[in-house]
């Protein structure tokens, strides 16, 4: 059915009018109606929609298709609705979805129900020359539910192309129009008041280059506050670890903005809120660390010799118990009066009218000038530090450089709308490669230290812990070797980032205009 012509019905048309109109010209035979339900899924941050994909379940099968297309890309059987990618059976569908949804949970967006009635169009010899299928889609079962959409499908029959052409002509003369850019996905979500793409943790803001810097900073910070509020309300339900992650990233970006977008607010306000958000961020450090280790359980086991993989399982059992305690601590903290006061005071500050302060010297500066200056300053400090590390690669300096790169990344993302998209995206992509190298190195260092601390606790937790300790020791050894590989790759990764073509792009986009602005 879905590979053939699809028509929208004229306004006011229903199934009975359709068949009555055709019965004047054709012999028609009705077949048994078919009913089916369809449940559409996506992640909270719309990762599938962003890739123009629709994932839906019907019966005991799960299907993936492109938006505005009816051809199935992949399908697989399911015993129950999958939540995480590791819940899927091994299949082509799982392979395609894994790099898209990653560790995010799938949520049910909407369920719709369709009733399809097939009709055979017969010639004088009582042979079927075409098939029509009238389809109605509703948000729930029952004839009293409102119709979301009604379609007519025309399925030609081989050898009777002329009859199909005549039927198409008659339908169009009666006001039927072939469907073009239309998808039930949107109508179904509209019925439950959901807006595709309504949430993203990525900065989706537009700044006017000439607006005051304090005004631009508040626009950025209000967006980040909304991200915090949305995710804070989800953390308690513990359905998806990325709610906590997005909450924490919004806090880090806020703290970075307060430090990096210089002299746009009075120092006393900045100092107070930087301390407040440091406190809020620290509250969830342990929980996020445990989430990361538990998400890596299969990865860690794959690093071990096959004979040790089962031996390390008690470690993850212990971590899960620790996580339960850490989650309760975070939920209690987020519900505290102190956190509520911080958030209320912060929102009030962001909604205050502009105040002239002699200590906020950049407040009235056009944001384009401040953005160019700060980005180029941060870039130059990274290049200077990176060149010194090339001479002597020390762990502490790599950690410090990682933090400076994160500051530059945030600045470029805050102000990306002020610059040519293709150019700034290219620079961010190059910076991301350097960040990935430094981030991997830092993660491996932290993981090693954490596992060594845990190894010291295990005998008190499990008297029969000798096998666990051997497995942990083996894992630490593997992580150490990986750390050295990543460390050795720094020189090439950094050299690519600091290469002349990138340097020229940074100068052209930020340095020359900065000099003009200050001349």
N, C-alpha and C positions, 0 to 999 in steps of 0.2 A: 504494500500500500504506500509506504512512505517514499518510494522511489518514483512516484508518478505525480501527475498534476494536482495541485491543491488550489481550491477556490475559496474566497470569502463570499458569504451570502449577502445579497442585497439587504438593506435595512428593512427590518420587519418580517423577513422571511423566516419560516420555520420548516421543519421536515415535511409536514403534511402539504404545505403549499408547493414545496419542491416536487414532491411525487405527483401531486394532482396535475401540476403543469406539464410534467413529462409524460404522464399517462395519456394525454391527448395525442401524442405523436409516437409513442413507443409501447411495446408490451413490456411490462416490468414484473420482476419476480423478487419478492423480499426473502432474505435469508436470515438466519438466526443472529440477533444482536450479540455483540461481545462487550463485556465490561472489563475494565482494568483500572488499577490505581497506579499513581506515579509519585514517588517521594523524591524531592530534589535536595541535594546536599551541597554544602560548601563550607569552607573554614570561616571563622569569625571575621577575618580580614580579607575575605573574597579572593583567595588566591586562584581558584579555578575561573571565576568570572573574569579576573584580570588577564587570563590567558584565553579568553573567549571559549571556555569549555563548560559543558553542562554534565554533571554527574547525577544520575538518577537510578532509583531502584524500582523495579516492577516485578511483582511476584517474588521469586527466589533468585532473581538475577539483578546484577548491577551493570549499568551501561554508561559509556562516555561518548559524547558527541560534541561537535562544534556548534556554537551559537548560530542560529539561522540556517542550520543544516540538519537534515533528518537522518543522514547516513550514520550508522554506528561505527565509531572508531575501534572501540574494544568493548567486550562484555565478559562477565564472569559470573559463576554461580556463587551465592552467599548463603551461609547457614543463618546468619543474623546480621543486622546492619553494622558495618564496620565503623569504628570510631577513629582509630589511628592506622597509619599505613601498615604497621606490623600485624594488624588484625586481618589483612587481606590474604587470600590464598595467593601462592606464587602464580603470576599470570602476566600477560602483556599489559593489562590494565594497571597492575601494581607497578610495573616498571615505568610506565609513563607518569603515574601520579606521584611516585616517591620523591623525585626532585622538585616537585611543585608544592605539595602540601607539607613535606618534611615532617616535623614533629607536631604539627598543629592537629587539633581534633576536628573531625567533620561533624557539623551540626545539621539537623533537619531544618530546612528553610520553609518548606511548604509541601503539603500533600494535595494532589488533585485527582479527580476521578473522571474517566471518560466512558462514554457509551457510544459505540460505533454500530451503525445499522447498514449492512451491505445490501445493495440492490443490483440485480442482474438486468441489463438492457438486452432484450431479445429481438431477433429479426423474425421475418415471416415463417421461417423454418424452425422457430423456437430455439435457435442457437444463440448463445451468449456472445454479443459483439463488443460489449464493454461492461465494466463494473463500476458502480458508483458507491461510495461509502459516505454516509452522513455521520459526522462526528460532533458530539457535544461534550464540552469539558466544563466541569463544575468543581468548586472548592470542597464539596462534600457529597456523600451519596444522597440520592433521593431527588425526585423531580422538582421539589419545592426550592432546592438550592439555586441561587442565581447562576445563569450561564456565563462563564468567563469568555468562552469563545465557541463558535460553531463553524465547521469547515465542511466542504464537500471535496472528496478525493475522487479523481477519475483515474481508473486503472485500465489502460487500453488492453485489448486482447489481440494476440498475434494473428495476423491474417485479415484483420478487420479495421485497418488503419483509417479507411475512408469513413466508416461509421463513427469512429472516434472523432475525426475532424468535424464531421457534421454536428456531433453532439457538443463539441467545444464551441462551435459557432453559435449554436442555439443557446447555450448557457450564457455566453457573453452578451448576446442580444437581449437576454432576460435580466441583465444587470450583474451577473457573476463576474468577479475580477480575480485573476490569478494572484495568489499571495506572493509577495516579494520579500522585502525586509521586515519580517514579522516573526516573533517567537513567543510561544505560550509561556516561556520562562518569565517574561516581564509581566504579563497579565496575571499569572499565578502569584507572583510576589506582590504585585499591586493589591491583590485581593486581601493579603494579610498585612498590608501597610509596611512592606519592607522595600528599601531602596538599594538596588545592587551597587556595590562599591561605596556604601555609606560610611564605612570605617576603614581607615588605614593609619598605621603608626608613622608612615612617611610624611614628611612635611609637605602639605599640599596647600601652599599659600602663595598669593601674588602680592608683591610689594611694588609700590610706585618709586622709581629711582630718586625722585625729588622730595619724598616725604621726610619729615623729621625723624631723626634716628631713634628718639625715645618712643615715638609712635610706632615705628617699625618693630622695635624690640618688643613692645607690648603685644603686637599682633602675633609674633612668633611665640611669646610666652603664653598667651591665651590659648593658642592651638595646643601647646604641650600640656597645659592644665586640663583641657578637655580629654586628652589621651589618658592622663592620670586618672581622672574621675571615672571614665568609662571602664577602665581596667580594674580600678580599685573595687568597684562593685561586683566584679566577676571572680576575684581571687578566692573569696570565701567558698564558692561552689566547687572549686578544685576540679574543674572539667578539662582544663587545658593549661599546661605550665607556661604557655606563652603570654597569658594574661599578666602574670607576674613579671615576665621579661619585658613586655612593652611598658608596663608601669615603671620599672626601674630605668629603662632607657629614657623615658620622658623626664625622669628626675635628673639623670646625668646630663641630658641636653639642657635642662633648665639651669643647673649649676654651672655648666660650661658657658651658657649665654650670659649669665650674671657676671662671669669673670672676663669673658672674651669680647663682649660688646661693651667696650670701655667707656666710662664716664658719661653714661646717658641717664643714670639715676643717682641720687645722693648716696654717698658711701655708707651712711648709717643704715639705710634701707637694704643695700646690697649685703652688707656684713651680716645683718640679722637673718635674712632669708637664705643666704648660703649655709649658715649654721643649721637652720631649720631643715633644709633639704638634705644636708649631710646626715642628720639624725634619721630622717624618713628613709633614706637609702640604706643606711646601715642596718635598719630593722630587719630587712629581708636578705641580708648577705648569706647567712647560713642556709636558708631555704633554697635560694637560687643555686648555691654550690651543690647541694644534695640533688636538686633536679638535674643538673648537668651530669653528675656522676651516674645517676640512675638511667638517664636517657642514653648514656654511653655503655650500658651494661653489655649488650651484644658485641659492640666494637671492642671492648676490653677483653671479653672472652675469646674473640677471634684472634687476638694478639698472643694468646697463650698456646703452648703445645696442647694437643687434644686431650692428653691425659690429665691436664691440670684444670680444664675448663669447669668441670663439676665441683672441683675442690674450692673454687673461689665463690661459689654461690652463697655461703653464709655471710660473706662480706656485704652482699647486696641486700640480704635479709635484714642485716643490722642497719644499713643505710635507710631502708624503708621505714624502720621503726623510728629512727632519728628524724626522718622527714615529717612523720606524723606529729611529733612534738614541735618541730620547727614551724609547721603550718599553723598549729594552734597559737603559737607565740605571735606569729605575724598577724593573724586574724584579730587577736586580742589587741595588738598594738595599733592596727589600722582603725579599730573601733574606739580607740581611746580619745579622751577629751583633748589631749595635747595635739594629736594629729588633726583632729577636727578644727582646732583653733588655728593651726598652721595653715591649713587649706583655706579657711574662711578669711584669714588676714591676707593671705596671698591673693585671693580673688578680689578682695576689696582694693588692695594696692593696684592691681592691674586695671581696675575699673575707675580709679581716681582720675580726675581731669589733669592735664599737664600742669606741672608746677615748675616755675623757674627757680633754679638753684645754681649759685656760683660754683658749686663743686661738681655739677654735672655739665662739664664744658662741651661735651659732644652732643648734648640733647637736641639742639636745633640744627645740627649739621645734616645735610642731605644724606640719606642712608647709603646711596651709591658711593659717596666719597669715603665714608667710614668703612664700608664693606671692603672696598679695594685695599684700603690701607691695612686693615687688620689681617686680611687673607694673605697679602704679600709679606707682611711682617712675620706671620706664623710660618709661611712657606720657607722664608730665608733662614729662620731659626732651625727648622728641621734639616735643611741642607747643611748648615754649619755643623750641627750635632752629628748628622750622618757621616760627614766626611771624617770627623774625628774618630768615629767608631770603626770606620774602614781601616784606620791605622792600628787600632787596638780594640778588638771586639770583646767587650766585657758585658757580663749578664746584666749588671745594674744599669749600664748605659742603654742597653736594648730595651729594658723595661721603661726607662725614662722617655726614650724616643717613641715608644708605643703610645704613651699618654699624650705627647705633643702631636702625634699624627691624628689621634682621636679629636683633639681640639681643632685642628685644621679641617678635618672631615665635617665636624659640626658646623663650623663657620661657612664652609662651602655649601652645605645643605640649607642652612638658614637663608642664605642670600642667592641661591641658585636661580630664582626667578628674575634676578636683575641682569643676568648675563645670557649670551647665546647658548641655548640648551645643548646643542651638539658639542660645543667646545667645553663647557663646564662639566658635562657628563663624561667626556673623555678624560679630563683631569681627575675627576672623582674616581673613575675606574682604575686609573694608574695608581692613585693613592690607596685604593682598596687592596690592590695586590700587595703593596708594602705592608698595609695593616694586617692582612691575612698572615703574612710571614711572621710579623712581630707578635700578633695575637696567638698564633699556634705555639710559638716559643714560650710565651708567658703561660699559656694553658698547660703545657707539658711540665713546666717548672712547678706550677701550683699543684698539679695532679700528683707529681712525685712527692712533694712535701706532705700533701694530705694523706697519701697512702702510707707513708712512713709513720705519720702520727697514728693513723688507724691501726697499723701493725702493732704499735705499742699497746693499744687498748684491747686487742683481740683476745689475748690470754685470759683477761678478766671477764670477757664476755662469753667465751666458749672454751671450756677446759680442753676439748679435743681440737685445738686450733692449729696444730702443727701443719696439717695439710694446707690450711688457709694461708698460713704465713709463708709457706713455700710458694704458693700460687701468687701471693701479693709480691713477694720478692722477684719472681720471674717477670711480673707485669712492670714493676719499677725498672727492671733492667731494660725491658723493651722500650718503655717511655724514655729512658735516658738515651738510648741509641737514636730514637726518633728526634729527640731534642737536638742532638748533635747534627743530624742531617739538616734540620730546619735552620739551625744556627749557621751552618756552612753555606746555606742558600741565601743568607741575608745579603752578602756582598753583591751578588748578581741582581737580586730584586731591588735593592736600593739604587744601584747604578742605573738600572732601567728607569726608575722614578726620577732620578736627578739628571737624566740624559739631556743633552742640548735641545732636542725638539720640545721636551716638556718645559724646560727652562724658558724657552722663547714664548711658549703659550702662556705661562704664568706672567712673564713680563708684559706681553702684549695685552693681556686681559686685565691686569691689575696694576703693574708698576708704572707704565707710561702715563696713565690717566691719574694715578696718585700724585706723580710729580707735577702734572698740569694743575691739579686741584690745589696744591700747596704753594704753587708759584705766585 
